[in-house]
Amino acid sequence: MKHVVYIVIILFNLQLIAQKKFNLIVFNKTNALCEKGSARIVIKDTVENYTVLWSNGNANFIAQNLNSGDYSVKITWRQKLDTVIYFTIDQEECPIYFSSLVTPNNDGFNDYFEISNVVYYPNFSLYVYNRWGQQVHKQESSYTPWDGTSIGTHLPDGSYYYVFFYDKSNKENFARGVVTLLR
C-alpha cells in the first residue's frame, strides 16, 4: 500500500560536523510505482572526508530497497566527528487505476475492465453492479479482468458501477466508480 512520495530534510549540525551542510533525501518510493523506498545523503563538501553507515549495514551514500520502517544513518567527518540522523520510510497506499470503458469485441482495445496494481492487494474484493443496483460480477483475492459478462451471459450496453475494497476484511478502505460497457 504505497504512494510515490518524497521528503527532503536539510540538516545543520553546527557542533558535531564542523558547520557542514547535509541533505538527507528520503524517497518513500522510487519513481516506479509501488517499489521500495530509498534514501540518499548529499554532502556539500568533499565526500572523501566522510563515511556513512546506514542502520541496514550499507556503507554507501545511497540506501536502496528499503521496506517501510524506521532507519538511521551515521555520518562521520574525517574519522573524528559524527552524527546520527533518524528517518522513517512510511507505508502508503499503492495507487490503483481502473479502466473506464469496456468494448468486448476482441479487437485488442478495451476488451476488459482492467485494474492496475491489484497485485499489491492480495485480499481485495471487487463488486460490479448494474444501474438497478443488482450485482452482476464479483471476485476476491484472485484478479481476472472482467469481460462484461455475468454468469456467462453478455450484459447490455450501459453504465456499471464498481466498488473495490483494498482488503475484503476492511470495508472502510475502498474505491468506487463507473465503467461504461459498449458492445
Summary of the structure (lengths in Angstrom):
residues: 183
radius of gyration: 24.1
end to end distance: 34.5
largest distance: 74.9
contacts: 494
relative contact order: 0.15
helix: 3%
strand: 52%
